[in-house]
Each structure stands twice: as C-alpha cells, then as structure tokens.
Amino acid sequence: MQHAQKAVGSRQVKKAIVKGSVWKVFIAEDAERHVTRPLIELCKERDIEVQFVDSMEQLGKACGISVGSAAVALLKEE
C-alpha cells in the first residue's frame, strides 16, 4: 500500500470520495465512530469497497507513516 496513490486521514479520504477518485477505503476498527461513520455511509452511497483493519496504528504503518490513521483511500489511476 505504501506505493499506491492514496488519501490518508479522514478529511482527505472524504474529499477524495466526494471528488469520485476512490476505489477502496480502509477504516481502522479502533477509530472513533463519529469520524468513521460518515465515511462508511459515503462509501455505501457511492458503491465503494470498504475494508476494516484492526487499528489506526496498523493502518498508518501500512501507509508508511509514523502516526495512526482512521482512514485511508486508494485512488483510481488517472
């Protein structure tokens, strides 16, 4: 996942979803629900695949960043 084009963090993920450039979203199970619920709803509305991971820390590491992340979106090739 480190080399894929992606949006990291709930705000960036939301922007990318609204823009229509996302094909898959990863959500951390331990992230606060008020942060992740709107993203999950957007994904459902737009038929975007959602995959859950155990922790924000795990998701951050998978993206090559040293902090946790509630959400990460993989972007479509442009």
Biopython code that builds the backbone (N, CA, C, O; Angstrom):
import numpy as np
from Bio.PDB.StructureBuilder import StructureBuilder

atoms = [
    (1, "MET", "N", (0.820, -1.192, 0.000)),
    (1, "MET", "CA", (0.000, 0.000, 0.000)),
    (1, "MET", "C", (0.869, 1.264, 0.000)),
    (1, "MET", "O", (0.389, 2.333, -0.377)),
    (2, "GLN", "N", (2.109, 1.164, 0.406)),
    (2, "GLN", "CA", (2.969, 2.336, 0.504)),
    (2, "GLN", "C", (3.179, 3.038, -0.834)),
    (2, "GLN", "O", (3.358, 4.256, -0.868)),
    (3, "HIS", "N", (3.160, 2.296, -1.929)),
    (3, "HIS", "CA", (3.464, 2.880, -3.228)),
    (3, "HIS", "C", (2.223, 3.226, -4.035)),
    (3, "HIS", "O", (2.325, 3.869, -5.080)),
    (4, "ALA", "N", (1.059, 2.810, -3.567)),
    (4, "ALA", "CA", (-0.191, 3.131, -4.272)),
    (4, "ALA", "C", (-0.545, 4.596, -4.048)),
    (4, "ALA", "O", (-0.189, 5.179, -3.023)),
    (5, "GLN", "N", (-1.246, 5.183, -5.010)),
    (5, "GLN", "CA", (-1.746, 6.542, -4.801)),
    (5, "GLN", "C", (-2.870, 6.457, -3.793)),
    (5, "GLN", "O", (-3.779, 5.639, -3.928)),
    (6, "LYS", "N", (-2.803, 7.316, -2.769)),
    (6, "LYS", "CA", (-3.781, 7.212, -1.699)),
    (6, "LYS", "C", (-4.056, 8.560, -1.057)),
    (6, "LYS", "O", (-3.299, 9.518, -1.212)),
    (7, "ALA", "N", (-5.158, 8.600, -0.336)),
    (7, "ALA", "CA", (-5.502, 9.729, 0.522)),
    (7, "ALA", "C", (-5.468, 9.191, 1.946)),
    (7, "ALA", "O", (-6.059, 8.149, 2.233)),
    (8, "VAL", "N", (-4.781, 9.896, 2.833)),
    (8, "VAL", "CA", (-4.611, 9.428, 4.205)),
    (8, "VAL", "C", (-5.271, 10.414, 5.165)),
    (8, "VAL", "O", (-5.074, 11.626, 5.069)),
    (9, "GLY", "N", (-6.053, 9.872, 6.088)),
    (9, "GLY", "CA", (-6.746, 10.701, 7.071)),
    (9, "GLY", "C", (-8.194, 10.923, 6.668)),
    (9, "GLY", "O", (-8.517, 10.962, 5.480)),
    (10, "SER", "N", (-9.050, 11.065, 7.644)),
    (10, "SER", "CA", (-10.488, 11.125, 7.373)),
    (10, "SER", "C", (-10.877, 12.307, 6.484)),
    (10, "SER", "O", (-11.731, 12.156, 5.611)),
    (11, "ARG", "N", (-10.278, 13.465, 6.683)),
    (11, "ARG", "CA", (-10.626, 14.639, 5.851)),
    (11, "ARG", "C", (-10.220, 14.434, 4.402)),
    (11, "ARG", "O", (-10.995, 14.715, 3.488)),
    (12, "GLN", "N", (-9.010, 13.945, 4.193)),
    (12, "GLN", "CA", (-8.530, 13.727, 2.827)),
    (12, "GLN", "C", (-9.318, 12.624, 2.135)),
    (12, "GLN", "O", (-9.596, 12.708, 0.938)),
    (13, "VAL", "N", (-9.677, 11.588, 2.891)),
    (13, "VAL", "CA", (-10.464, 10.496, 2.330)),
    (13, "VAL", "C", (-11.837, 11.019, 1.902)),
    (13, "VAL", "O", (-12.314, 10.703, 0.812)),
    (14, "LYS", "N", (-12.463, 11.815, 2.761)),
    (14, "LYS", "CA", (-13.780, 12.366, 2.422)),
    (14, "LYS", "C", (-13.701, 13.203, 1.148)),
    (14, "LYS", "O", (-14.546, 13.060, 0.264)),
    (15, "LYS", "N", (-12.713, 14.063, 1.044)),
    (15, "LYS", "CA", (-12.545, 14.901, -0.153)),
    (15, "LYS", "C", (-12.399, 14.036, -1.402)),
    (15, "LYS", "O", (-12.999, 14.324, -2.437)),
    (16, "ALA", "N", (-11.606, 12.986, -1.301)),
    (16, "ALA", "CA", (-11.367, 12.116, -2.456)),
    (16, "ALA", "C", (-12.633, 11.355, -2.854)),
    (16, "ALA", "O", (-12.895, 11.163, -4.041)),
    (17, "ILE", "N", (-13.418, 10.923, -1.865)),
    (17, "ILE", "CA", (-14.672, 10.220, -2.156)),
    (17, "ILE", "C", (-15.631, 11.156, -2.887)),
    (17, "ILE", "O", (-16.214, 10.786, -3.906)),
    (18, "VAL", "N", (-15.788, 12.359, -2.364)),
    (18, "VAL", "CA", (-16.692, 13.331, -2.972)),
    (18, "VAL", "C", (-16.247, 13.667, -4.399)),
    (18, "VAL", "O", (-17.076, 13.865, -5.286)),
    (19, "LYS", "N", (-14.951, 13.727, -4.603)),
    (19, "LYS", "CA", (-14.396, 14.026, -5.927)),
    (19, "LYS", "C", (-14.605, 12.861, -6.910)),
    (19, "LYS", "O", (-14.574, 13.055, -8.126)),
    (20, "GLY", "N", (-14.817, 11.655, -6.371)),
    (20, "GLY", "CA", (-15.059, 10.496, -7.225)),
    (20, "GLY", "C", (-13.799, 9.770, -7.652)),
    (20, "GLY", "O", (-13.806, 9.058, -8.656)),
    (21, "SER", "N", (-12.714, 9.939, -6.904)),
    (21, "SER", "CA", (-11.437, 9.344, -7.316)),
    (21, "SER", "C", (-11.004, 8.152, -6.471)),
    (21, "SER", "O", (-9.838, 7.759, -6.512)),
    (22, "VAL", "N", (-11.934, 7.566, -5.700)),
    (22, "VAL", "CA", (-11.597, 6.472, -4.784)),
    (22, "VAL", "C", (-12.205, 5.162, -5.274)),
    (22, "VAL", "O", (-13.345, 5.128, -5.736)),
    (23, "TRP", "N", (-11.420, 4.071, -5.165)),
    (23, "TRP", "CA", (-11.987, 2.758, -5.486)),
    (23, "TRP", "C", (-12.056, 1.835, -4.275)),
    (23, "TRP", "O", (-12.766, 0.830, -4.308)),
    (24, "LYS", "N", (-11.323, 2.163, -3.195)),
    (24, "LYS", "CA", (-11.371, 1.328, -1.987)),
    (24, "LYS", "C", (-10.968, 2.165, -0.780)),
    (24, "LYS", "O", (-10.082, 3.015, -0.864)),
    (25, "VAL", "N", (-11.634, 1.911, 0.348)),
    (25, "VAL", "CA", (-11.330, 2.635, 1.589)),
    (25, "VAL", "C", (-11.031, 1.632, 2.695)),
    (25, "VAL", "O", (-11.725, 0.626, 2.845)),
    (26, "PHE", "N", (-9.993, 1.921, 3.462)),
    (26, "PHE", "CA", (-9.646, 1.140, 4.647)),
    (26, "PHE", "C", (-10.021, 1.971, 5.870)),
    (26, "PHE", "O", (-9.704, 3.158, 5.945)),
    (27, "ILE", "N", (-10.700, 1.339, 6.825)),
    (27, "ILE", "CA", (-11.142, 2.001, 8.052)),
    (27, "ILE", "C", (-10.556, 1.260, 9.248)),
    (27, "ILE", "O", (-10.617, 0.032, 9.309)),
    (28, "ALA", "N", (-9.988, 2.001, 10.200)),
    (28, "ALA", "CA", (-9.447, 1.405, 11.417)),
    (28, "ALA", "C", (-10.591, 1.123, 12.394)),
    (28, "ALA", "O", (-11.402, 2.003, 12.684)),
    (29, "GLU", "N", (-10.647, -0.107, 12.893)),
    (29, "GLU", "CA", (-11.704, -0.517, 13.826)),
    (29, "GLU", "C", (-11.671, 0.276, 15.132)),
    (29, "GLU", "O", (-12.711, 0.470, 15.761)),
    (30, "ASP", "N", (-10.480, 0.738, 15.548)),
    (30, "ASP", "CA", (-10.385, 1.446, 16.829)),
    (30, "ASP", "C", (-10.530, 2.963, 16.693)),
    (30, "ASP", "O", (-10.358, 3.692, 17.670)),
    (31, "ALA", "N", (-10.840, 3.435, 15.505)),
    (31, "ALA", "CA", (-11.056, 4.873, 15.314)),
    (31, "ALA", "C", (-12.423, 5.250, 15.885)),
    (31, "ALA", "O", (-13.315, 4.409, 15.998)),
    (32, "GLU", "N", (-12.570, 6.509, 16.236)),
    (32, "GLU", "CA", (-13.831, 6.960, 16.815)),
    (32, "GLU", "C", (-14.942, 6.904, 15.765)),
    (32, "GLU", "O", (-14.761, 7.306, 14.616)),
    (33, "ARG", "N", (-16.084, 6.398, 16.192)),
    (33, "ARG", "CA", (-17.208, 6.170, 15.276)),
    (33, "ARG", "C", (-17.716, 7.456, 14.630)),
    (33, "ARG", "O", (-18.135, 7.444, 13.473)),
    (34, "HIS", "N", (-17.680, 8.570, 15.372)),
    (34, "HIS", "CA", (-18.183, 9.818, 14.777)),
    (34, "HIS", "C", (-17.288, 10.289, 13.625)),
    (34, "HIS", "O", (-17.699, 11.120, 12.815)),
    (35, "VAL", "N", (-16.076, 9.757, 13.559)),
    (35, "VAL", "CA", (-15.162, 10.072, 12.453)),
    (35, "VAL", "C", (-15.388, 9.114, 11.288)),
    (35, "VAL", "O", (-15.421, 9.540, 10.134)),
    (36, "THR", "N", (-15.541, 7.836, 11.579)),
    (36, "THR", "CA", (-15.604, 6.838, 10.506)),
    (36, "THR", "C", (-17.009, 6.609, 9.943)),
    (36, "THR", "O", (-17.149, 6.260, 8.771)),
    (37, "ARG", "N", (-18.029, 6.794, 10.741)),
    (37, "ARG", "CA", (-19.396, 6.520, 10.272)),
    (37, "ARG", "C", (-19.760, 7.308, 9.016)),
    (37, "ARG", "O", (-20.295, 6.720, 8.077)),
    (38, "PRO", "N", (-19.492, 8.623, 8.957)),
    (38, "PRO", "CA", (-19.826, 9.367, 7.726)),
    (38, "PRO", "C", (-19.070, 8.850, 6.494)),
    (38, "PRO", "O", (-19.609, 8.859, 5.387)),
    (39, "LEU", "N", (-17.833, 8.404, 6.686)),
    (39, "LEU", "CA", (-17.066, 7.863, 5.564)),
    (39, "LEU", "C", (-17.678, 6.553, 5.070)),
    (39, "LEU", "O", (-17.778, 6.320, 3.865)),
    (40, "ILE", "N", (-18.080, 5.715, 6.001)),
    (40, "ILE", "CA", (-18.697, 4.437, 5.639)),
    (40, "ILE", "C", (-20.004, 4.687, 4.882)),
    (40, "ILE", "O", (-20.288, 4.009, 3.894)),
    (41, "GLU", "N", (-20.795, 5.656, 5.341)),
    (41, "GLU", "CA", (-22.054, 5.982, 4.665)),
    (41, "GLU", "C", (-21.799, 6.495, 3.245)),
    (41, "GLU", "O", (-22.499, 6.104, 2.310)),
    (42, "LEU", "N", (-20.806, 7.363, 3.082)),
    (42, "LEU", "CA", (-20.450, 7.866, 1.748)),
    (42, "LEU", "C", (-20.052, 6.723, 0.827)),
    (42, "LEU", "O", (-20.439, 6.689, -0.341)),
    (43, "CYS", "N", (-19.285, 5.797, 1.358)),
    (43, "CYS", "CA", (-18.848, 4.642, 0.560)),
    (43, "CYS", "C", (-20.046, 3.799, 0.127)),
    (43, "CYS", "O", (-20.108, 3.349, -1.017)),
    (44, "LYS", "N", (-20.995, 3.586, 1.036)),
    (44, "LYS", "CA", (-22.192, 2.817, 0.693)),
    (44, "LYS", "C", (-22.976, 3.505, -0.420)),
    (44, "LYS", "O", (-23.413, 2.863, -1.375)),
    (45, "GLU", "N", (-23.148, 4.825, -0.282)),
    (45, "GLU", "CA", (-23.894, 5.596, -1.274)),
    (45, "GLU", "C", (-23.255, 5.510, -2.658)),
    (45, "GLU", "O", (-23.953, 5.492, -3.671)),
    (46, "ARG", "N", (-21.933, 5.458, -2.692)),
    (46, "ARG", "CA", (-21.204, 5.505, -3.964)),
    (46, "ARG", "C", (-20.650, 4.149, -4.391)),
    (46, "ARG", "O", (-19.857, 4.059, -5.328)),
    (47, "ASP", "N", (-21.074, 3.099, -3.696)),
    (47, "ASP", "CA", (-20.677, 1.731, -4.026)),
    (47, "ASP", "C", (-19.149, 1.562, -4.058)),
    (47, "ASP", "O", (-18.586, 1.006, -5.001)),
    (48, "ILE", "N", (-18.502, 2.056, -3.002)),
    (48, "ILE", "CA", (-17.045, 1.946, -2.846)),
    (48, "ILE", "C", (-16.763, 0.864, -1.817)),
    (48, "ILE", "O", (-17.369, 0.838, -0.746)),
    (49, "GLU", "N", (-15.842, -0.026, -2.149)),
    (49, "GLU", "CA", (-15.477, -1.123, -1.253)),
    (49, "GLU", "C", (-14.838, -0.579, 0.028)),
    (49, "GLU", "O", (-13.989, 0.311, -0.021)),
    (50, "VAL", "N", (-15.259, -1.128, 1.180)),
    (50, "VAL", "CA", (-14.689, -0.763, 2.483)),
    (50, "VAL", "C", (-14.086, -2.009, 3.101)),
    (50, "VAL", "O", (-14.714, -3.067, 3.133)),
    (51, "GLN", "N", (-12.858, -1.874, 3.595)),
    (51, "GLN", "CA", (-12.210, -2.970, 4.320)),
    (51, "GLN", "C", (-11.776, -2.443, 5.677)),
    (51, "GLN", "O", (-11.214, -1.353, 5.784)),
    (52, "PHE", "N", (-12.042, -3.229, 6.709)),
    (52, "PHE", "CA", (-11.686, -2.827, 8.066)),
    (52, "PHE", "C", (-10.356, -3.445, 8.466)),
    (52, "PHE", "O", (-10.059, -4.591, 8.127)),
    (53, "VAL", "N", (-9.557, -2.662, 9.200)),
    (53, "VAL", "CA", (-8.302, -3.147, 9.757)),
    (53, "VAL", "C", (-8.372, -2.975, 11.269)),
    (53, "VAL", "O", (-9.183, -2.197, 11.771)),
    (54, "ASP", "N", (-7.525, -3.698, 11.996)),
    (54, "ASP", "CA", (-7.624, -3.727, 13.456)),
    (54, "ASP", "C", (-7.393, -2.388, 14.139)),
    (54, "ASP", "O", (-8.127, -2.028, 15.060)),
    (55, "SER", "N", (-6.377, -1.644, 13.697)),
    (55, "SER", "CA", (-6.034, -0.440, 14.457)),
    (55, "SER", "C", (-5.552, 0.706, 13.572)),
    (55, "SER", "O", (-5.105, 0.509, 12.442)),
    (56, "MET", "N", (-5.661, 1.905, 14.129)),
    (56, "MET", "CA", (-5.158, 3.094, 13.447)),
    (56, "MET", "C", (-3.646, 2.995, 13.254)),
    (56, "MET", "O", (-3.113, 3.403, 12.222)),
    (57, "GLU", "N", (-2.968, 2.451, 14.251)),
    (57, "GLU", "CA", (-1.516, 2.291, 14.168)),
    (57, "GLU", "C", (-1.139, 1.369, 13.002)),
    (57, "GLU", "O", (-0.228, 1.671, 12.231)),
    (58, "GLN", "N", (-1.844, 0.257, 12.888)),
    (58, "GLN", "CA", (-1.589, -0.706, 11.813)),
    (58, "GLN", "C", (-1.823, -0.054, 10.439)),
    (58, "GLN", "O", (-1.050, -0.271, 9.506)),
    (59, "LEU", "N", (-2.870, 0.726, 10.327)),
    (59, "LEU", "CA", (-3.194, 1.382, 9.068)),
    (59, "LEU", "C", (-2.139, 2.429, 8.710)),
    (59, "LEU", "O", (-1.749, 2.553, 7.549)),
    (60, "GLY", "N", (-1.689, 3.169, 9.697)),
    (60, "GLY", "CA", (-0.627, 4.151, 9.463)),
    (60, "GLY", "C", (0.662, 3.491, 8.993)),
    (60, "GLY", "O", (1.300, 3.962, 8.051)),
    (61, "LYS", "N", (1.038, 2.408, 9.646)),
    (61, "LYS", "CA", (2.261, 1.684, 9.258)),
    (61, "LYS", "C", (2.154, 1.147, 7.837)),
    (61, "LYS", "O", (3.123, 1.194, 7.080)),
    (62, "ALA", "N", (0.987, 0.640, 7.476)),
    (62, "ALA", "CA", (0.787, 0.102, 6.124)),
    (62, "ALA", "C", (0.965, 1.191, 5.068)),
    (62, "ALA", "O", (1.310, 0.906, 3.921)),
    (63, "CYS", "N", (0.726, 2.434, 5.467)),
    (63, "CYS", "CA", (0.868, 3.555, 4.531)),
    (63, "CYS", "C", (2.256, 4.186, 4.589)),
    (63, "CYS", "O", (2.562, 5.100, 3.823)),
    (64, "GLY", "N", (3.085, 3.699, 5.492)),
    (64, "GLY", "CA", (4.436, 4.237, 5.602)),
    (64, "GLY", "C", (4.520, 5.539, 6.371)),
    (64, "GLY", "O", (5.453, 6.317, 6.174)),
    (65, "ILE", "N", (3.547, 5.787, 7.251)),
    (65, "ILE", "CA", (3.616, 6.985, 8.092)),
    (65, "ILE", "C", (3.806, 6.568, 9.542)),
    (65, "ILE", "O", (3.462, 5.452, 9.929)),
    (66, "SER", "N", (4.355, 7.472, 10.335)),
    (66, "SER", "CA", (4.718, 7.115, 11.709)),
    (66, "SER", "C", (3.610, 7.390, 12.718)),
    (66, "SER", "O", (3.819, 7.226, 13.920)),
    (67, "VAL", "N", (2.450, 7.801, 12.257)),
    (67, "VAL", "CA", (1.307, 8.026, 13.146)),
    (67, "VAL", "C", (0.139, 7.186, 12.661)),
    (67, "VAL", "O", (0.132, 6.702, 11.530)),
    (68, "GLY", "N", (-0.841, 7.021, 13.523)),
    (68, "GLY", "CA", (-2.014, 6.249, 13.148)),
    (68, "GLY", "C", (-2.928, 7.027, 12.215)),
    (68, "GLY", "O", (-2.829, 8.249, 12.106)),
    (69, "SER", "N", (-3.804, 6.316, 11.556)),
    (69, "SER", "CA", (-4.781, 6.943, 10.667)),
    (69, "SER", "C", (-6.116, 6.222, 10.792)),
    (69, "SER", "O", (-6.170, 4.992, 10.811)),
    (70, "ALA", "N", (-7.191, 6.999, 10.878)),
    (70, "ALA", "CA", (-8.528, 6.417, 10.981)),
    (70, "ALA", "C", (-8.979, 5.828, 9.655)),
    (70, "ALA", "O", (-9.711, 4.839, 9.618)),
    (71, "ALA", "N", (-8.531, 6.450, 8.561)),
    (71, "ALA", "CA", (-8.993, 6.010, 7.240)),
    (71, "ALA", "C", (-7.936, 6.277, 6.179)),
    (71, "ALA", "O", (-7.156, 7.226, 6.266)),
    (72, "VAL", "N", (-7.937, 5.404, 5.171)),
    (72, "VAL", "CA", (-7.068, 5.558, 4.014)),
    (72, "VAL", "C", (-7.870, 5.139, 2.784)),
    (72, "VAL", "O", (-8.586, 4.138, 2.802)),
    (73, "ALA", "N", (-7.736, 5.914, 1.730)),
    (73, "ALA", "CA", (-8.427, 5.588, 0.479)),
    (73, "ALA", "C", (-7.400, 5.319, -0.612)),
    (73, "ALA", "O", (-6.411, 6.039, -0.746)),
    (74, "LEU", "N", (-7.653, 4.273, -1.385)),
    (74, "LEU", "CA", (-6.835, 4.017, -2.556)),
    (74, "LEU", "C", (-7.483, 4.747, -3.730)),
    (74, "LEU", "O", (-8.684, 4.629, -3.970)),
    (75, "LEU", "N", (-6.664, 5.497, -4.449)),
    (75, "LEU", "CA", (-7.187, 6.342, -5.526)),
    (75, "LEU", "C", (-7.113, 5.642, -6.870)),
    (75, "LEU", "O", (-6.216, 4.840, -7.126)),
    (76, "LYS", "N", (-8.068, 5.960, -7.716)),
    (76, "LYS", "CA", (-8.079, 5.427, -9.083)),
    (76, "LYS", "C", (-6.904, 5.998, -9.852)),
    (76, "LYS", "O", (-6.479, 7.127, -9.610)),
    (77, "GLU", "N", (-6.384, 5.207, -10.780)),
    (77, "GLU", "CA", (-5.315, 5.683, -11.666)),
    (77, "GLU", "C", (-5.881, 6.773, -12.566)),
    (77, "GLU", "O", (-6.965, 6.625, -13.129)),
    (78, "GLU", "N", (-5.146, 7.856, -12.696)),
    (78, "GLU", "CA", (-5.643, 8.949, -13.530)),
    (78, "GLU", "C", (-4.840, 9.080, -14.790)),
    (78, "GLU", "O", (-5.120, 9.953, -15.612)),
]
sb = StructureBuilder()
sb.init_structure("model")
sb.init_model(0)
sb.init_chain("A")
sb.init_seg("    ")
for serial, (resi, resn, name, xyz) in enumerate(atoms, 1):
    if name == "N":
        sb.init_residue(resn, " ", resi, " ")
    sb.init_atom(name, np.array(xyz, "f"), 0.0, 1.0, " ", f" {name:<3s}", serial, name[0])
structure = sb.get_structure()
